């Protein structure tokens, strides 16, 4: 039995203290789950999505069906969709603000693409329906190897450890100089692919 079902009943009854109790009982578990699912995303973005999920449940408590799962899982589902919305909005904003030409363009295009790329690489396939079909196609065409998508998310999250990259590539058994060389080759290949298809990314977000 769902241990939080009583909170749903309080929400349905319009109890003004129900939100506070919901956050107190489910807040920590919700954030832990979201951080595990979206480990490279900023903590404040994850926290905002969790808050959005609480507010959505309070606004429409009848949308939750106890026969289909737990209240906590319902909150996770809502928060995942809120994160998808935030990532798409962030990506569109970055691309719109990108000047044409130069290193600044490439850097910001990489950031714009990485938000969506990370979401695609870390989210169960059933939840990728939220992404426009043309973006999903662009993702798989640009970086068909899931390891490359993971590496890109790490690059744009500011992670620099050669050992972390080597673990993703499955080359941690190599000597450190060989790991470093292999990681550099993969990083360069990913950035070349982004450069090659950057105009397609711009047209998709402006389309």
C-alpha positions as CSV (number, residue, x, y, z in Angstrom):
1,X,0.0,0.0,0.0
2,X,1.2,3.5,-0.9
3,X,2.5,5.0,2.4
4,X,1.7,8.5,1.1
5,X,-1.9,7.9,0.1
6,X,-3.2,9.8,3.1
7,X,-1.5,12.9,1.7
8,X,-3.4,12.6,-1.5
9,X,-6.7,12.3,0.4
10,X,-5.8,15.5,2.3
11,X,-5.1,17.3,-1.0
12,X,-8.4,16.1,-2.4
13,X,-10.2,17.5,0.7
14,X,-8.6,20.9,0.2
15,X,-6.6,20.7,3.5
16,X,-4.5,24.0,3.4
17,X,-1.6,22.2,5.3
18,X,-1.5,19.3,2.8
19,X,1.3,20.9,0.7
20,X,3.6,21.4,3.7
21,X,3.1,17.8,4.8
22,X,3.6,16.5,1.2
23,X,6.9,18.3,0.9
24,X,8.0,17.2,4.4
25,X,7.3,13.5,3.7
26,X,8.2,13.2,0.0
27,X,10.6,16.1,-0.7
28,X,13.9,14.4,0.2
29,X,13.0,11.1,-1.6
30,X,11.9,13.0,-4.7
31,X,15.1,15.0,-5.0
32,X,17.3,11.9,-4.4
33,X,15.4,10.0,-7.1
34,X,15.7,12.9,-9.6
35,X,19.4,13.4,-8.9
36,X,20.0,9.7,-9.6
37,X,18.1,9.9,-12.9
38,X,19.6,13.2,-14.0
39,X,23.1,13.1,-12.3
40,X,24.7,15.7,-14.6
41,X,22.0,18.4,-14.3
42,X,22.5,21.3,-11.9
43,X,21.0,20.7,-8.5
44,X,19.0,23.9,-8.5
45,X,17.4,22.9,-11.8
46,X,16.4,19.5,-10.3
47,X,15.1,21.2,-7.1
48,X,13.0,23.6,-9.1
49,X,11.5,20.7,-11.1
50,X,10.6,19.0,-7.8
51,X,8.9,22.1,-6.5
52,X,7.0,22.3,-9.8
53,X,5.8,18.8,-9.3
54,X,4.5,19.5,-5.8
55,X,2.6,22.5,-7.1
56,X,1.2,20.6,-10.0
57,X,-0.2,17.9,-7.7
58,X,-1.7,20.5,-5.3
59,X,-3.3,22.3,-8.3
60,X,-4.8,19.1,-9.7
61,X,-4.8,16.3,-7.1
62,X,-7.5,14.3,-9.0
63,X,-4.9,13.7,-11.8
64,X,-3.2,11.2,-9.6
65,X,-4.7,7.7,-9.8
66,X,-3.6,5.4,-6.9
67,X,-4.5,2.4,-9.0
68,X,-1.7,3.2,-11.4
69,X,1.2,3.7,-9.0
70,X,2.5,5.5,-5.9
71,X,2.2,9.2,-5.3
72,X,6.0,9.4,-5.2
73,X,6.4,7.9,-8.6
74,X,3.7,10.2,-9.9
75,X,5.7,13.2,-8.6
76,X,8.9,11.8,-10.3
77,X,7.0,11.5,-13.6
78,X,5.8,15.1,-13.4
79,X,9.3,16.4,-12.4
80,X,10.8,14.5,-15.3
81,X,8.5,16.3,-17.7
82,X,9.2,19.7,-16.0
83,X,12.9,19.1,-16.5
84,X,12.4,18.3,-20.2
85,X,10.5,21.6,-20.5
86,X,13.3,23.5,-18.8
87,X,16.0,21.9,-21.0
88,X,14.2,22.6,-24.2
89,X,13.6,26.2,-23.2
90,X,17.2,26.6,-22.2
91,X,18.5,25.2,-25.4
92,X,16.2,27.4,-27.6
93,X,17.3,30.5,-25.6
94,X,21.0,29.6,-26.1
95,X,20.7,29.1,-29.8
96,X,18.7,32.3,-30.3
97,X,21.4,34.3,-28.5
98,X,24.3,32.7,-30.4
99,X,26.2,35.1,-32.7
100,X,27.2,33.7,-36.1
101,X,30.8,32.7,-36.4
102,X,33.8,32.3,-34.1
103,X,34.6,30.3,-31.0
104,X,31.8,31.8,-29.0
105,X,29.2,30.4,-31.4
106,X,30.6,26.9,-31.2
107,X,30.8,27.0,-27.4
108,X,27.2,28.2,-27.0
109,X,25.9,25.7,-29.7
110,X,27.6,22.9,-27.8
111,X,25.9,24.1,-24.6
112,X,22.5,24.3,-26.4
113,X,22.8,20.9,-27.9
114,X,24.1,19.3,-24.7
115,X,21.1,20.0,-22.6
116,X,18.9,18.0,-25.0
117,X,21.5,15.4,-25.7
118,X,22.0,14.7,-22.1
119,X,18.2,14.3,-21.5
120,X,18.0,12.0,-24.5
121,X,20.9,9.8,-23.2
122,X,19.7,9.5,-19.6
123,X,15.9,9.3,-20.0
124,X,13.9,6.1,-20.6
125,X,12.7,5.9,-24.2
126,X,9.0,6.1,-23.2
127,X,9.7,9.7,-22.0
128,X,11.5,10.8,-25.1
129,X,8.0,11.4,-26.7
130,X,8.2,14.9,-25.2
131,X,11.1,15.7,-27.6
132,X,10.0,16.9,-31.1
133,X,10.5,14.1,-33.6
134,X,13.0,16.2,-35.6
135,X,15.2,16.8,-32.6
136,X,15.2,13.1,-31.7
137,X,16.2,12.3,-35.3
138,X,19.0,14.9,-35.1
139,X,20.3,13.4,-31.8
140,X,20.5,9.9,-33.1
141,X,22.0,11.0,-36.4
142,X,24.6,13.3,-34.9
143,X,25.8,11.0,-32.1
144,X,24.5,7.5,-32.6
145,X,26.8,6.0,-30.0
146,X,25.3,6.4,-26.5
147,X,28.9,6.7,-25.1
148,X,29.4,9.9,-27.2
149,X,26.2,11.4,-25.8
150,X,27.4,10.6,-22.3
151,X,30.8,12.1,-22.9
152,X,29.2,15.3,-24.3
153,X,27.0,15.7,-21.3
154,X,30.1,15.3,-19.1
155,X,32.0,17.9,-21.2
156,X,29.3,20.5,-21.0
157,X,28.8,19.8,-17.3
158,X,32.4,20.9,-16.8
159,X,33.8,17.5,-15.8
160,X,37.5,17.1,-16.8
161,X,38.7,13.9,-15.2
162,X,40.4,11.6,-17.8
163,X,39.6,8.6,-15.6
164,X,35.9,9.4,-15.7
165,X,35.9,9.7,-19.5
166,X,38.0,6.5,-19.8
167,X,35.5,4.6,-17.7
168,X,32.7,5.6,-20.1
169,X,34.8,4.4,-23.1
170,X,35.8,1.2,-21.3
171,X,39.5,1.9,-21.6
172,X,40.4,2.3,-17.9
173,X,42.7,-0.7,-18.2
174,X,45.1,1.4,-20.4
175,X,48.0,3.4,-19.1
176,X,47.1,7.0,-18.2
177,X,48.9,8.6,-21.3
178,X,47.0,6.2,-23.6
179,X,43.7,7.0,-21.8
180,X,44.4,10.7,-22.3
181,X,45.1,10.3,-26.0
182,X,42.0,8.2,-26.6
183,X,39.8,10.6,-24.6
184,X,41.1,13.5,-26.7
185,X,40.4,11.7,-29.9
186,X,36.8,11.0,-28.8
187,X,36.3,14.6,-27.6
188,X,37.6,16.0,-30.8
189,X,35.4,13.7,-32.9
190,X,32.3,14.8,-30.9
191,X,33.1,18.5,-31.4
192,X,33.7,18.0,-35.1
193,X,30.3,16.4,-35.4
194,X,28.7,19.4,-33.7
195,X,30.5,21.8,-35.9
196,X,29.5,19.9,-39.0
197,X,25.8,19.8,-38.1
198,X,25.5,23.1,-36.2
199,X,23.4,24.8,-38.9
200,X,20.9,21.9,-38.8
201,X,20.6,22.4,-35.0
202,X,20.0,26.1,-35.5
203,X,17.3,25.5,-38.1
204,X,15.6,22.9,-36.0
205,X,15.3,25.3,-33.0
206,X,14.2,28.2,-35.1
207,X,11.9,26.1,-37.2
